[in-house]
Amino acid sequence: MKNIILFSLSAMLMGGCDHSHNHQKSEDGTLAREFYGDSFDISASIPVSALTAQLEGKDTLFATIDGVINQTCPAAGCWLNMRLDSGVQKITTDHVFFVPIEGCEGLNAKAKGKAFYDEISVEMLKHYAQEEGRTEAEIAAITEPKKVLNFIATGVMIEGYKEPEGGAKQGTCNHDHSDGSSHDHDHEHNETQEEGGH
């Protein structure tokens, strides 16, 4: 009986994760647009590099951002990094949906969600560094939490992604979310601005 209950609970938890995606052609019919998570209007967006300025003086910014993918999470597809002139902007899916774990580097992408400043724990910083392929020395050097500009997406669109022959690799989540926790760190953020555009 206990096993049946545990299995049912696991199935319910896994049911909340969206591994599906929607396929659309671009206007010129050449590049495929794959939506992961919620589909959204991609006509109005701001460059990822403008997030800091757009968020100034606000607790939270709801926006659609665009940029070039530097890397996606190679373990589960639960995050992607967009390129900035001085580093990258991490976009997390909060394990509600997943993006491809490979083959997205250099592709244009858009993400809809919320941006806010948050303090990331040492444990999570080390976890991200490990997934990003940092050296053991770089990971060991992380000893303090860090205030970062966080972006949690409800949907991501990747343009030009081609699924490998035989299908895309499926990652596995090595986080324990059985207690209902997420990467949102249980913070509440006021809805101060609706989606920005340019």
Secondary structure as GFF3:
##gff-version 3
##sequence-region A 1 198
A	DSSP	alpha_helix	2	15	.	.	.	ID=ss1
A	DSSP	beta_strand	21	25	.	.	.	ID=ss2
A	DSSP	beta_strand	32	37	.	.	.	ID=ss3
A	DSSP	beta_strand	46	47	.	.	.	ID=ss4
A	DSSP	three_ten_helix	48	50	.	.	.	ID=ss5
A	DSSP	alpha_helix	51	55	.	.	.	ID=ss6
A	DSSP	beta_strand	61	72	.	.	.	ID=ss7
A	DSSP	beta_strand	79	84	.	.	.	ID=ss8
A	DSSP	beta_strand	87	92	.	.	.	ID=ss9
A	DSSP	beta_strand	108	120	.	.	.	ID=ss10
A	DSSP	alpha_helix	122	131	.	.	.	ID=ss11
A	DSSP	alpha_helix	136	140	.	.	.	ID=ss12
A	DSSP	beta_strand	146	159	.	.	.	ID=ss13
###
